[in-house]
Amino acid sequence: MSIGNSPEDERPFEDVSEEARPSVSVGRALQQARIAAGLTVDDVSTATRVRIAIVHAIEADDFTPCGGDVYARGHIRTLAKAVDLDAAPLIAQYEAEHGGGRPAPTPAAPLFEAERIRPERRGPNWTAAMVAAIVVVIGFVGFTMVKGDDDGGKANVAEDTEPTKSSSSTPKTEKPVKPEPEPSDSAIAAAPQDKVTVQVSAADGRSWISAKDHNGRLLFDGLLKQGETKTFQDGTEVNLVLGDAGAIDLFVNGKKIEDDWQPGAVERLTYTKGDPQAG
């Protein structure tokens, strides 16, 4: 019979300190930063060109749709930049949770929207080559005929104007051309009446903005840094999305829009010709 501590008493105590507790996950951190910036998943997808399904998966800490560690780190870095978050700690946390180190090469896949698709190799198009050769021959013949007519016309003009050379002895002096002044920011005040003119200025901070014309064609989509200004015009209407409306000064058809937009507020606006009235 032994006297002493039992095996249960010799077990090491579990570390229940704050350092041992798991920190916020990568996906959760990106989601919280997006919500704090007042952006939706659709807004972040439009700004970064990362598909909506991949954004949802990453925020749920599911990196399988990314197609590998290289693409996962690239998506994390892109999403962190869009929501104004430091990407370095997130990437370090991802590497620690998924093995770290240099990842094994993964096959290329169409994961990014902007990735180009390689065209298939095709054989030479002899029909197009023959058509091009015929066009070149016809063009050469036509050029030769026109050049001959021009030479004859020049000769006749020279003969007709030969006696008049002595009468025009004084050369004419050309007036100096004044350089046109460069357009300034005040040109917004003289906006044309037949168009919609919208000027967006990031006066109090940076903000993500999106601008489209009346056909839905994208005029601009990206981050407007503090001090930068963008001007958009359309014949009918201009549609805006302001990621942080509180940081924006807005001028429409020469008038400043006085609205009490709060910092971080997302505003969707539509302006038409005439007196500015947001839709």
Disulfide bonds with the S-S distance in Angstrom:
none
